[in-house]
């Protein structure tokens, strides 16, 4: 049976470092090898620039798994196409593809032939995905496979996020089938319609995960501390155990905070719903329905007591459906936000319809957009305002009127916008009195 590249790559990985991304070789002639595939330090700046898109130092490369994977697939893949598997192994070890039968000893390692033979024998025993082969006399080695959730994490996403988009799910499945590196997945992700329509917060989260692992870990740790504190505030027990490990609930909330940019108020709202359930947790399918209904309600400006828990159980039991319960929420939202009734019943979320008012509030009062939602008093008034006398039913509050109302908020006087406006007015008055400065 023919060899596969995945079998060859796995065998070389085991030969070089045993699969350790943090491996560092001994000094040989003023240089040393770094990472899972033991790339010499002198090659790292140029190889990472070519195959990863950014020149890295050996230390940066050692701490960047995506860069290591991108480099080996680029360089080694090229060797295989030009020299075949034995020649590629020889070129990787010695720099010369024609020495694969050389028995001359090498500094700090086996002969070139010994190295190449070892890699080929390991590859023959590979039993992972991609059409593994089993050579005669080879010992089958069980290669652990990552679950879909683990693969999603490797690519910087969550399973829930992947499954939320048909386009994203298709790309993810293609990446898994083709054993793409994180760098290749991210490059393809940036060309999708999904990427181009997502928030800058999520795009920044994914980019930092791949390009700056140290900062990513720091951001996650900060998010863990903050979100756990919010969990305690709303009445949940600490979601971090004695070993410093986070609960699944806390990890989900951290992701929403760090990756999706949810405000503290929204995170507290999300965590607070768990308090009303079984010690803050609802499991299985009911838990999925619970989260979905809560999200639909939040995006449509509706708050409920125990409705989420009761409806989720009803859906899981088969006495109602998710569509039926979502329709109830939309009917109530349409009644509350009457000027937008038709759009809401057509499936649009009130949060999206409120986008112009949210952006105006953010700009004029100098607040982060992620801190403004439908429960903000300004947004609530704008979305529920009754048409002026003589105006047609369904008429929405004009944006200019909304912006004028915002400037009556005491917060506006504390903004840079207000100070600049007052200074401009003062200059105009002074100029009228002949005292321009």
MOUR-V377851 format. One record per residue. N is the residue number from 1. RES is the residue in one letter. PSI is psi as a letter, one per 30 degrees, with the letter a starting at -180 (none if undefined). NEAR is the number of other ideal C-beta (glycine too) atoms within 12 Angstrom. D_CENTER is the distance of its C-alpha to the mean C-alpha in whole Angstrom. Layout:
BEGIN
n & res & psi & near & d_center
N & RES & PSI & NEAR & D_CENTER
N & RES & PSI & NEAR & D_CENTER
END
This chain:
BEGIN
n & res & psi & near & d_center
1 & X & k & 14 & 39
2 & X & l & 15 & 37
3 & X & k & 32 & 35
4 & X & l & 24 & 31
5 & X & e & 31 & 29
6 & X & e & 30 & 26
7 & X & e & 37 & 29
8 & X & e & 40 & 31
9 & X & e & 41 & 27
10 & X & e & 38 & 27
11 & X & e & 42 & 31
12 & X & e & 43 & 30
13 & X & e & 34 & 28
14 & X & e & 27 & 30
15 & X & e & 30 & 33
16 & X & e & 34 & 31
17 & X & f & 24 & 29
18 & X & g & 18 & 29
19 & X & g & 25 & 25
20 & X & j & 20 & 25
21 & X & f & 27 & 22
22 & X & g & 20 & 24
23 & X & k & 23 & 27
24 & X & k & 24 & 30
25 & X & l & 26 & 33
26 & X & l & 16 & 36
27 & X & k & 14 & 38
28 & X & j & 16 & 40
29 & X & h & 14 & 42
30 & X & g & 9 & 40
31 & X & l & 19 & 36
32 & X & l & 24 & 34
33 & X & k & 31 & 31
34 & X & k & 39 & 27
35 & X & a & 39 & 25
36 & X & e & 35 & 24
37 & X & g & 44 & 27
38 & X & i & 40 & 29
39 & X & k & 41 & 29
40 & X & k & 31 & 31
41 & X & e & 28 & 30
42 & X & f & 19 & 32
43 & X & f & 29 & 30
44 & X & e & 36 & 27
45 & X & e & 24 & 27
46 & X & e & 20 & 28
47 & X & e & 32 & 26
48 & X & e & 34 & 23
49 & X & e & 20 & 24
50 & X & e & 21 & 25
51 & X & f & 33 & 22
52 & X & f & 35 & 19
53 & X & g & 24 & 20
54 & X & k & 27 & 21
55 & X & k & 20 & 23
56 & X & l & 34 & 23
57 & X & l & 18 & 25
58 & X & e & 29 & 26
59 & X & e & 19 & 24
60 & X & e & 27 & 21
61 & X & e & 41 & 21
62 & X & e & 32 & 22
63 & X & g & 25 & 19
64 & X & j & 39 & 17
65 & X & e & 31 & 16
66 & X & e & 41 & 15
67 & X & e & 44 & 18
68 & X & e & 44 & 20
69 & X & e & 36 & 19
70 & X & e & 37 & 19
71 & X & e & 43 & 23
72 & X & e & 42 & 24
73 & X & e & 34 & 24
74 & X & e & 29 & 25
75 & X & e & 31 & 28
76 & X & e & 41 & 29
77 & X & e & 27 & 28
78 & X & e & 21 & 31
79 & X & e & 30 & 33
80 & X & e & 31 & 33
81 & X & e & 17 & 34
82 & X & e & 16 & 37
83 & X & f & 25 & 38
84 & X & l & 21 & 37
85 & X & e & 35 & 36
86 & X & e & 32 & 39
87 & X & e & 29 & 39
88 & X & e & 36 & 35
89 & X & e & 42 & 35
90 & X & e & 34 & 39
91 & X & e & 30 & 37
92 & X & e & 40 & 34
93 & X & e & 37 & 36
94 & X & f & 30 & 39
95 & X & f & 20 & 38
96 & X & j & 21 & 41
97 & X & f & 27 & 40
98 & X & g & 19 & 44
99 & X & g & 25 & 45
100 & X & f & 30 & 43
101 & X & g & 20 & 47
102 & X & k & 22 & 47
103 & X & g & 15 & 49
104 & X & k & 16 & 49
105 & X & l & 14 & 47
106 & X & k & 22 & 44
107 & X & k & 17 & 44
108 & X & g & 15 & 42
109 & X & a & 22 & 41
110 & X & l & 21 & 43
111 & X & l & 21 & 44
112 & X & e & 31 & 42
113 & X & e & 25 & 44
114 & X & e & 25 & 43
115 & X & e & 35 & 39
116 & X & e & 39 & 39
117 & X & e & 26 & 41
118 & X & e & 26 & 39
119 & X & e & 39 & 36
120 & X & e & 31 & 37
121 & X & e & 30 & 39
122 & X & e & 37 & 35
123 & X & e & 41 & 34
124 & X & f & 29 & 37
125 & X & g & 27 & 35
126 & X & k & 35 & 32
127 & X & g & 26 & 31
128 & X & a & 30 & 27
129 & X & l & 21 & 26
130 & X & g & 23 & 27
131 & X & h & 19 & 31
132 & X & l & 29 & 32
133 & X & l & 28 & 35
134 & X & j & 22 & 38
135 & X & l & 22 & 40
136 & X & k & 10 & 44
137 & X & f & 10 & 44
138 & X & k & 22 & 40
139 & X & k & 14 & 39
140 & X & k & 17 & 36
141 & X & k & 23 & 33
142 & X & j & 12 & 30
143 & X & j & 24 & 27
144 & X & k & 12 & 24
145 & X & k & 17 & 21
146 & X & k & 17 & 18
147 & X & l & 12 & 17
148 & X & e & 21 & 15
149 & X & e & 21 & 13
150 & X & e & 15 & 13
151 & X & e & 26 & 12
152 & X & e & 30 & 9
153 & X & e & 25 & 8
154 & X & e & 29 & 10
155 & X & g & 38 & 8
156 & X & g & 37 & 5
157 & X & l & 39 & 4
158 & X & l & 33 & 7
159 & X & e & 26 & 10
160 & X & e & 26 & 11
161 & X & e & 29 & 8
162 & X & e & 30 & 10
163 & X & f & 20 & 13
164 & X & f & 21 & 13
165 & X & k & 22 & 13
166 & X & e & 14 & 16
167 & X & e & 22 & 15
168 & X & e & 32 & 12
169 & X & e & 22 & 14
170 & X & e & 19 & 16
171 & X & e & 30 & 14
172 & X & e & 36 & 13
173 & X & e & 20 & 16
174 & X & e & 20 & 18
175 & X & e & 31 & 16
176 & X & e & 29 & 17
177 & X & e & 16 & 20
178 & X & g & 19 & 20
179 & X & h & 29 & 19
180 & X & l & 26 & 17
181 & X & l & 34 & 16
182 & X & e & 35 & 12
183 & X & e & 37 & 14
184 & X & e & 30 & 15
185 & X & e & 36 & 12
186 & X & e & 35 & 10
187 & X & e & 26 & 14
188 & X & e & 23 & 14
189 & X & e & 35 & 11
190 & X & f & 20 & 13
191 & X & g & 14 & 16
192 & X & l & 25 & 15
193 & X & e & 15 & 16
194 & X & e & 26 & 13
195 & X & e & 26 & 11
196 & X & f & 14 & 14
197 & X & g & 14 & 14
198 & X & l & 26 & 11
199 & X & l & 21 & 11
200 & X & f & 18 & 11
201 & X & e & 23 & 9
202 & X & e & 32 & 6
203 & X & e & 25 & 7
204 & X & e & 22 & 8
205 & X & e & 33 & 6
206 & X & e & 38 & 5
207 & X & e & 29 & 8
208 & X & e & 25 & 9
209 & X & e & 35 & 8
210 & X & e & 36 & 10
211 & X & f & 29 & 13
212 & X & i & 23 & 14
213 & X & e & 28 & 13
214 & X & e & 17 & 16
215 & X & e & 21 & 14
216 & X & e & 27 & 11
217 & X & e & 16 & 13
218 & X & e & 15 & 15
219 & X & e & 26 & 13
220 & X & e & 27 & 12
221 & X & e & 19 & 15
222 & X & e & 17 & 16
223 & X & e & 31 & 14
224 & X & e & 29 & 16
225 & X & e & 23 & 19
226 & X & e & 27 & 19
227 & X & e & 38 & 17
228 & X & e & 31 & 20
229 & X & e & 24 & 22
230 & X & e & 33 & 22
231 & X & e & 36 & 22
232 & X & e & 21 & 25
233 & X & e & 20 & 26
234 & X & f & 26 & 26
235 & X & g & 18 & 28
236 & X & l & 31 & 26
237 & X & l & 20 & 27
238 & X & k & 23 & 24
239 & X & g & 31 & 21
240 & X & k & 24 & 22
241 & X & a & 13 & 24
242 & X & f & 6 & 27
243 & X & g & 7 & 25
244 & X & g & 14 & 22
245 & X & k & 14 & 20
246 & X & k & 24 & 18
247 & X & l & 26 & 18
248 & X & e & 23 & 16
249 & X & e & 37 & 17
250 & X & e & 37 & 16
251 & X & e & 27 & 12
252 & X & e & 34 & 12
253 & X & e & 40 & 13
254 & X & e & 35 & 11
255 & X & e & 35 & 8
256 & X & e & 37 & 9
257 & X & e & 36 & 11
258 & X & e & 36 & 9
259 & X & e & 34 & 6
260 & X & f & 31 & 8
261 & X & g & 27 & 11
262 & X & k & 34 & 13
263 & X & l & 28 & 17
264 & X & e & 26 & 19
265 & X & e & 24 & 21
266 & X & e & 32 & 19
267 & X & e & 37 & 17
268 & X & e & 28 & 21
269 & X & e & 31 & 21
270 & X & e & 36 & 19
271 & X & e & 39 & 20
272 & X & f & 28 & 24
273 & X & f & 36 & 24
274 & X & f & 35 & 24
275 & X & e & 26 & 27
276 & X & f & 24 & 29
277 & X & a & 26 & 28
278 & X & j & 18 & 29
279 & X & h & 15 & 28
280 & X & g & 29 & 25
281 & X & k & 26 & 24
282 & X & k & 32 & 24
283 & X & l & 20 & 24
284 & X & a & 16 & 23
285 & X & e & 18 & 24
286 & X & e & 26 & 25
287 & X & e & 28 & 22
288 & X & e & 22 & 20
289 & X & e & 33 & 22
290 & X & e & 38 & 22
291 & X & e & 35 & 19
292 & X & e & 28 & 19
293 & X & e & 40 & 22
294 & X & e & 35 & 21
295 & X & e & 29 & 19
296 & X & e & 34 & 21
297 & X & e & 36 & 24
298 & X & e & 33 & 22
299 & X & f & 30 & 21
300 & X & g & 39 & 24
301 & X & h & 36 & 26
302 & X & k & 35 & 27
303 & X & k & 22 & 28
304 & X & l & 26 & 30
305 & X & c & 14 & 31
306 & X & g & 18 & 31
307 & X & e & 25 & 30
308 & X & e & 39 & 27
309 & X & e & 29 & 28
310 & X & e & 24 & 31
311 & X & e & 34 & 30
312 & X & e & 37 & 27
313 & X & e & 26 & 30
314 & X & e & 24 & 32
315 & X & e & 30 & 29
316 & X & e & 24 & 29
317 & X & f & 15 & 33
318 & X & g & 13 & 33
319 & X & f & 13 & 35
320 & X & a & 21 & 33
321 & X & l & 19 & 30
322 & X & e & 25 & 27
323 & X & e & 17 & 28
324 & X & e & 18 & 31
325 & X & e & 32 & 29
326 & X & e & 31 & 27
327 & X & e & 21 & 30
328 & X & e & 28 & 31
329 & X & e & 35 & 29
330 & X & e & 32 & 29
331 & X & e & 18 & 33
332 & X & e & 25 & 33
333 & X & e & 37 & 30
334 & X & e & 30 & 33
335 & X & e & 20 & 36
336 & X & e & 24 & 34
337 & X & i & 39 & 33
338 & X & e & 24 & 36
339 & X & f & 31 & 35
340 & X & g & 36 & 32
341 & X & e & 25 & 34
342 & X & e & 17 & 34
343 & X & e & 24 & 30
344 & X & e & 35 & 29
345 & X & f & 23 & 31
346 & X & f & 13 & 30
347 & X & f & 20 & 26
348 & X & k & 22 & 25
349 & X & k & 30 & 23
350 & X & e & 40 & 25
351 & X & e & 33 & 22
352 & X & e & 24 & 22
353 & X & f & 31 & 25
354 & X & g & 41 & 25
355 & X & e & 24 & 23
356 & X & e & 24 & 26
357 & X & e & 42 & 27
358 & X & e & 35 & 24
359 & X & e & 21 & 24
360 & X & e & 33 & 28
361 & X & e & 38 & 27
362 & X & e & 28 & 25
363 & X & e & 23 & 27
364 & X & e & 32 & 30
365 & X & g & 34 & 29
366 & X & h & 23 & 27
367 & X & l & 27 & 24
368 & X & k & 23 & 20
369 & X & e & 28 & 19
370 & X & f & 26 & 17
371 & X & g & 21 & 20
372 & X & k & 33 & 22
373 & X & a & 40 & 22
374 & X & f & 37 & 25
375 & X & f & 28 & 27
376 & X & k & 31 & 27
377 & X & e & 19 & 31
378 & X & e & 34 & 31
379 & X & e & 35 & 29
380 & X & e & 25 & 31
381 & X & e & 25 & 34
382 & X & e & 36 & 33
383 & X & f & 39 & 31
384 & X & g & 28 & 34
385 & X & k & 26 & 37
386 & X & k & 17 & 40
387 & X & k & 16 & 42
388 & X & l & 14 & 44
389 & X & k & 7 & 48
390 & X & f & 7 & 49
391 & X & l & 15 & 45
392 & X & l & 10 & 44
393 & X & k & 14 & 42
394 & X & g & 18 & 39
395 & X & k & 18 & 39
396 & X & l & 28 & 36
397 & X & k & 33 & 36
398 & X & k & 19 & 36
399 & X & e & 21 & 34
400 & X & e & 15 & 37
401 & X & e & 21 & 38
402 & X & e & 30 & 35
403 & X & e & 25 & 34
404 & X & e & 17 & 38
405 & X & e & 24 & 37
406 & X & e & 36 & 34
407 & X & f & 24 & 37
408 & X & f & 17 & 39
409 & X & k & 25 & 36
410 & X & f & 11 & 37
411 & X & e & 21 & 34
412 & X & e & 27 & 34
413 & X & f & 18 & 37
414 & X & f & 15 & 35
415 & X & l & 22 & 33
416 & X & e & 15 & 33
417 & X & e & 25 & 34
418 & X & e & 22 & 37
419 & X & e & 15 & 38
420 & X & e & 15 & 38
421 & X & e & 17 & 40
422 & X & e & 18 & 43
423 & X & e & 15 & 43
424 & X & e & 14 & 44
425 & X & e & 14 & 46
426 & X & e & 17 & 48
427 & X & e & 16 & 49
428 & X & e & 15 & 50
429 & X & e & 15 & 52
430 & X & e & 14 & 53
431 & X & e & 13 & 54
432 & X & f & 11 & 56
433 & X & g & 11 & 58
434 & X & g & 8 & 59
435 & X & h & 11 & 56
436 & X & k & 11 & 53
437 & X & none & 11 & 52
END
